[in-house]
Amino acid sequence: MARVFMLGASGTIGQATVRALLRRGHEVVCLVRPRAGVGGRLDLTDLSRLLPGAELRVGQAGDLASQAQAGWRGERFDALVSCLASRTGMPRDAWAVDHDAHLHALTCARQAGVQQVVQLSALCLQKPLLPFQQAKLAFERALMASGLRWSIVRPTSFFKSLCGQVERVRRGQPFLLFGDGRLTACKPISDDDLADYLADCLHDPDRADRILPIGGPGPALTLRDQGELLFRALGRAPRFREVPVGLMSAIVGTLGVLGKVWPAAADKAELARIGRYYATESMLVLDPLTRRPNERLTPSAGRQTLGDFYAALARGEAALPDRGDHAVF
């Protein structure tokens, strides 16, 4: 049983992780913003309803004084668990949240007597080509050099990020593929399964001081596989439309040129680069010898498959996640 300081509790994975920590008997204190969630639609009353059993403290993680005074309050904690991440992946947002806010938390954690940190990260950091990945990596290096016990968890992909075409298919439109739909693959993991994995890092010595890639159960899924699962869940015949990957590169190039004179276009170009990255890079562990994605080297955990989740959506037993800025990806 530990006293845990939690960042990123208002997101869907954060909420699931708080629940997982509470089920294991831990005391959980969450730092939350006055208005949280997608578009700031959740106030403290909403969060209290979503996170029963956790103590909520209102403050700003990105401000060291606010995080220290409103969140940590000079008290003792055993562990820091963070599911906090920038919403868009834009450079300024990424360095402020994925790097600076976490450095503030690390400073406070040392002063609070924290011995262990569990950090939710992303598998894409094994091939960092984008600014938000550099921001995450910079903090990971600081955490590994901190002298604290740490676990850095890098999921392959989330169910929420793979729900962008559910409504489209429900309306009878074709499922969009990049290329032939077999360019990339991933092993998506549910919020609850990932939350259990994160919470268990606190007491599993084999996960200490390690970078931990993790995917969900079952085989790796291409984008075409994901579409077929969705059509099957909805009881419809598969219909696909292929989008040339080169089109995304052309969009990135055009927006990049426009961005030199129009700042808004520069932001859109960065979002397009992020989209192209996820459309062209498999979220599987890279073989250290070949540097190619390898399903066999990608660990699995949990019980719920993406097919199970799509089926639950189709039956009305699960709600379609509010993807917010995940729609970018």
N, C-alpha and C positions, 0 to 999 in steps of 0.2 A: 504494500500500500504506500503510495507516494503522494506528495503534494506537487501538482503539476501546474505550471504556468503555460497557457495556451494562446497562440497567435493564429489568426485566420479561422476563428471558430464560426464565423457567419456564412462561409461558403458551404456548398453541399458536402464536400469531402471533410471540411472542418467540423460540420455538425455531426457527421457520422463518426468522426474520430473522438469527439467529446463523449458521445454515447458509448463508444467502445471503452474509453478510459473509465467512465463511471461504472460500467458493468463489471470492471475488474477491481472496483473498490477504491479507486484513486479519488483524491480531492482535486477538483479542477477549477482553476481561476482563469477566466477568459478576458482578455483585453479586446474591447469592441468599440467601434465608432458610434457616435450618436445616431447616425443614419447609416445602415449597412446594407449589404446585399446589392443586387443588380439595380442600378439607378437610385440607390439610397432609399429603397422602399421599405426597409425594415427598421422600425424604431425599437427602443429597449423593451417595450411590451411584447412585440413580436418575437424578439430574440429570446426573451424569458420563456415564452411558450415553446419555442423550438428547441431550447437547451435546458429543460427542467433538470434540476439537481446540480447545475454548475453555477458558480458565482460569477456574475458579470460586472466588469469595471469599465467605465467609459473613458477613453483616452485616444491618443493618436500614436500609433506605433512608429510613424516616421519622425516623431519629435522626441529626442532623448529625454528631455525634462518631463514631458507629458507621460511617456511610457514609464519612466521611473516613479514619478509621483502619483499618477492616477492608477497605474497598473501594479507595479511591484511593491510600492509603499514601504520599502525598507524591511519587508518580511522575508522569512526563510522559505525556500522552495527546494525540492529535490530534483526536479527535471523541468526542462523547457521542451515543449512540443510545438512545432510550427507547420501549419498548412497555408501560411500566408504567401501570396504570390501576386505579382502585378497583373492587372486585368487584361491589358492589351498587348503587353510585350514591347511597347514602344520604348525607345532608349531612355528617355527621361523618367518615365514611370518605372521601368525595370531597375534602374540604378537607385531610385528613391525607395522602392519597396523590396525588391529581391536582394539588394545589397545593403543600403544604408539602414533601413528599419531593422534588419536582422543583426547588423553590427551593434546597433543600440541595444537590442535584446541580449546579445552576447555580453556586452558590458554590464548590463543589469544582472544577468544570470550569475556572473562571477561574484558580484557583490552580495547576491542573495544566497550564496552557498550551493548553487546548482552543481550537481555532479555529472549530469547526463543530458544530452540534447538529441532529439529525434527531429530530423529535418526532411520535409517532403520536397523532393526535387523533381527532375524530369529526365527520362532516358535520352532525350535529344542532346543532352550535354556531352555525350560521348563523341559527337561530331559537331562542335560549336562553330557555326557560321554567322550567327546573328547577335546583335548587341545584347538582347535579353539573356542569351546563353552565357555571354561573357560576364554579365552582372552576377548571375547565379554562381558561376564558377569561382568568381573572386570571393564571394562569401564562403563558399565551401572550403576554399583554401584557408581562410581565416579560422573557420570552425575546426578544421583538422589540426591547425597549429595552436589551438587554444589551451591544450592540456586537459580539456574535459573529455569524458567518454562520449562518443558520438555515433549516430547511425544516420546515414544519408540514403533515403529511399527514393529510387528512380523508377516510377511506373512507366509502362509502355504507352498506354493511352487510357482514357476514361470513357465510360459509356456516354457521358454527357456530350463529349466532343464528337460522338458518332451518331448523334440524333438529328443532325441538321436537315436530313432529307425525309424525315418521317412524315411530316405534313404534306410535303410535295408528293410523295407516293400515295398518301391517302386521297389526294385530290385527283389521282389518276394520271399524274405526270411521270415521265420516265426518271429513273435513278441515274444521276450524272456520274460518269467515270472519267478519271484522268488517264488518257491513253486507252489501253484495253482493260484497265481496271486491275491489272496484275502487276503493276510496277512496284507496289509497296505492300507490306503486311505488318500486322501488329497482333498483340495478344491482350485485348482490352480487359480491364479489371473494374469491377463494380465499386461504388463508394464504400459499401459496408465491408466488402472483402479487403479493400485497401486499408480501411480504418482499423480492422482487426490486426492486419499486418503491422501497421504503425504502432498501435498500442502494445503489441507483444514485443516490440523492440526494447521496451523498458526493462524486461526481465529475461530476455534471451541472450546469454553471453556470446553465442555464436554470431550475433548481429552487431556486436560492439566494435567500434572503430573500423567500420566497413562501408563501402558504397554498395548498395543493395538494389540491383535491377530486379523488377518484379512485374509479372503479367498475370492475367487471369487464367482460369482453367481452359483446357481444350486446345485445339491446334491454332496456329497462327492464321489470321484471316486477311485476305486481300480485300481491296475495296469492292471488287465484284462479289466476293463471298459475303460481305456485309449486306450488299444489296439483295442477294438471293435470300439471306436470312430474313430480311425485312419483308420482302414479297411473300415469303412462305408464312410468316406470322400474320400478315394481313389477308392471307388467302387469295392472293392475286398472282397472275402470270407475270413473270419477270419482263420488264421493259427497261432497256438501258440506252443511254445516249453518251457517246464518247466525245470528250473535250480534249483537243490536242494540248499537250503540255507546253508546246512552244507558244501557245496563245498566252499563257501566264507570263512567260519570259518577255513577250512583247509588251504586255501590260506594265510589267515592272520597269522595262526600259523607257517606255513612253512617260510614265509617271515620274521616273527619275529625272528625265530631261525637264519636264514641266516644274519639278520641285526646285530647280535652280532659281526660278523666278516667282514661284507660287508655293509658299510654305505648306499649305494644306495638301498639295499634291505630293510633297516630300513625305508627309505622314502616311498618305495612302500608298505610296511606293513601298514604305517599310512594312505596312500591313500586307501588301501583295507579296513581298519577299517571304514573310512568315508563312503565308498561305502556300506559296510555291514549295517552301521547304517541306511542309507536311504532306504535300501532294507527291513529292518525289523521293522522300527518305523513309525507309522502313523503320518502324519503332520496335526493333529487335536488337538483342545484344550483338555487337560486332565481334566476329572472330578475330582474336589478336594477331593471327598469322596472315589471314587473307584480307582483313578489314572489310569483310562482307557480312551482312546481316545473317544471323544464324538462329533459327528457331530452337534448335536443340540446346543451345547455350543460354536461352532465355528462361529463367525460372518461372514457375507458375504457383499461384496460391489462390485459395478461396473456392467457392462452389458455384456461383452464378455465372453463366455464360452470357454472351451478348444475345444469342438466340433466345435464351430464357427471358432476358429483359425485354426484347422486342415482343415476345409472346405475351408478357404481362401487360405491356402497353396496349397491345391489340385487344386484350380482354378487358381493359379498363381497370386492371388491378394495380397499375403503376401510373404515375403522372409523368407527362413529358417534362423533362427538366427545363428550367429557365436557363438557357445557355448564355444569355448576356453577351459579354465580349468573347465568349468561346465561339460565337458565330463567325468570328474572323477566321478560325481555323477549319 
